[in-house]
Amino acid sequence: MSVTTTTHLNFRGDARAALEFYQSAFGGHLAVVTYRDAGNTQEEPDQVMWGQVLAENGFHVMAYDVPARMGYDQGENPFFVSLRGETVEEVMGYWEGLSAGATVVVPMGPTGWAPAYGMLRDRFGVVWVVDVVSGHEG
């Protein structure tokens, strides 16, 4: 088993441009899923629901566009820490540890894109997005 952490940047409509910029600076593969791609027509359909740049040199950053229905202040909540594991059992252990004194933003559970996904703000104000790498079960 292994776990990785990745900086997850938050934008309001600029995620694609930012990811393209980071790809131009660091190289690597750009992947973008819009809200429309994911079948979500409730949000801004052409904005980024999930995106990343992953380069062979080790650079990795994720990003998304915060939906208009959610508050957003770039100076207050500019990033998340993404914690990804290979099995539900593995990430649940980390989720339970991080949950002490935390505020759950999205309860941990299965989604259409992952066997487990959840989001919480820990007692220090850091927002963690915890999930299982797509294609892995547990």
C-alpha positions as CSV (number, residue, x, y, z in Angstrom):
1,M,0.0,0.0,0.0
2,S,1.1,3.6,-0.6
3,V,-0.4,7.0,0.0
4,T,0.4,10.3,-1.7
5,T,-0.3,13.9,-1.0
6,T,-0.7,16.5,-3.6
7,T,-1.3,20.2,-3.5
8,H,-4.9,20.9,-4.8
9,L,-5.4,24.5,-5.9
10,N,-8.7,26.2,-5.9
11,F,-9.9,28.8,-8.5
12,R,-13.0,30.6,-9.6
13,G,-13.1,30.0,-13.3
14,D,-9.3,30.0,-13.9
15,A,-8.4,26.4,-13.2
16,R,-7.8,25.3,-16.8
17,A,-5.7,28.4,-17.5
18,A,-3.6,27.8,-14.4
19,L,-3.1,24.1,-15.2
20,E,-2.1,25.0,-18.8
21,F,0.4,27.5,-17.4
22,Y,1.9,25.0,-14.9
23,Q,2.2,22.4,-17.7
24,S,4.0,25.0,-19.9
25,A,6.5,25.6,-17.0
26,F,7.0,22.1,-15.7
27,G,6.0,19.8,-18.7
28,G,4.0,16.7,-18.1
29,H,0.5,15.5,-18.9
30,L,-2.5,17.7,-18.5
31,A,-5.9,16.1,-17.6
32,V,-9.1,18.0,-17.2
33,V,-12.6,16.9,-16.4
34,T,-15.3,19.5,-16.6
35,Y,-18.6,19.4,-14.6
36,R,-20.3,18.5,-17.9
37,D,-17.8,15.6,-18.6
38,A,-18.8,14.2,-15.2
39,G,-22.5,14.5,-15.9
40,N,-23.1,17.4,-13.5
41,T,-25.3,20.0,-15.2
42,Q,-26.1,21.7,-11.8
43,E,-22.7,23.5,-11.8
44,E,-21.0,25.6,-14.4
45,P,-20.7,22.9,-17.1
46,D,-17.5,24.1,-18.7
47,Q,-15.6,24.8,-15.6
48,V,-13.1,22.3,-14.2
49,M,-14.4,19.8,-11.7
50,W,-11.0,18.0,-11.5
51,G,-7.7,18.6,-13.2
52,Q,-4.1,17.9,-12.8
53,V,-0.6,18.2,-14.3
54,L,1.6,15.2,-13.7
55,A,5.1,15.3,-15.0
56,E,7.9,12.6,-15.1
57,N,10.2,15.0,-13.2
58,G,8.0,14.6,-10.1
59,F,5.9,17.8,-10.4
60,H,2.2,17.1,-9.6
61,V,-0.5,19.7,-8.9
62,M,-4.3,19.3,-8.9
63,A,-6.9,22.1,-9.4
64,Y,-10.6,22.8,-9.7
65,D,-13.0,25.7,-10.1
66,V,-15.0,26.3,-6.9
67,P,-18.7,26.3,-7.9
68,A,-20.6,29.6,-7.7
69,R,-22.9,28.1,-5.1
70,M,-20.0,27.8,-2.7
71,G,-18.1,30.7,-1.0
72,Y,-14.7,31.5,-2.4
73,D,-12.0,33.9,-1.2
74,Q,-8.7,33.2,-2.9
75,G,-6.8,34.5,0.1
76,E,-8.8,32.4,2.6
77,N,-9.0,29.0,0.9
78,P,-6.6,28.8,-2.0
79,F,-5.7,25.1,-1.7
80,F,-6.6,21.7,-0.4
81,V,-4.3,18.8,0.4
82,S,-5.3,15.8,-1.6
83,L,-4.6,12.5,0.2
84,R,-5.0,9.4,-2.1
85,G,-4.6,5.8,-1.1
86,E,-5.1,2.5,-2.8
87,T,-7.8,0.9,-0.7
88,V,-10.9,2.1,1.2
89,E,-9.6,0.5,4.3
90,E,-6.3,2.4,4.1
91,V,-7.9,5.9,3.5
92,M,-10.5,5.3,6.2
93,G,-7.7,5.0,8.8
94,Y,-6.3,8.4,7.7
95,W,-9.8,9.9,7.6
96,E,-10.5,8.8,11.2
97,G,-7.2,10.2,12.3
98,L,-7.7,13.6,10.6
99,S,-11.3,13.7,11.8
100,A,-10.4,14.4,15.4
101,G,-11.7,18.0,16.0
102,A,-12.4,18.4,12.3
103,T,-15.4,19.8,10.4
104,V,-16.7,17.3,7.8
105,V,-17.3,19.2,4.5
106,V,-18.3,16.1,2.4
107,P,-18.9,12.9,4.3
108,M,-16.7,9.9,3.4
109,G,-18.4,7.5,1.0
110,P,-18.5,6.1,-2.5
111,T,-18.9,8.3,-5.5
112,G,-19.3,7.9,-9.2
113,W,-15.6,8.4,-9.7
114,A,-14.0,6.7,-6.7
115,P,-14.9,3.9,-4.2
116,A,-14.4,6.4,-1.4
117,Y,-14.2,10.2,-1.3
118,G,-14.5,12.7,1.5
119,M,-13.5,16.2,2.5
120,L,-12.8,17.8,5.9
121,R,-11.3,20.9,7.5
122,D,-9.0,19.7,10.2
123,R,-8.7,21.4,13.6
124,F,-6.0,23.6,12.2
125,G,-8.1,24.9,9.2
126,V,-6.4,22.8,6.5
127,V,-8.9,21.2,4.1
128,W,-8.1,17.6,3.2
129,V,-9.6,15.8,0.2
130,V,-9.3,12.1,0.9
131,D,-10.0,9.4,-1.7
132,V,-9.1,6.1,-3.2
133,V,-7.2,6.1,-6.5
134,S,-9.6,5.4,-9.3
135,G,-9.7,1.8,-10.3
136,H,-8.7,0.5,-6.8
137,E,-11.2,-1.0,-4.4
138,G,-10.9,-2.1,-0.9
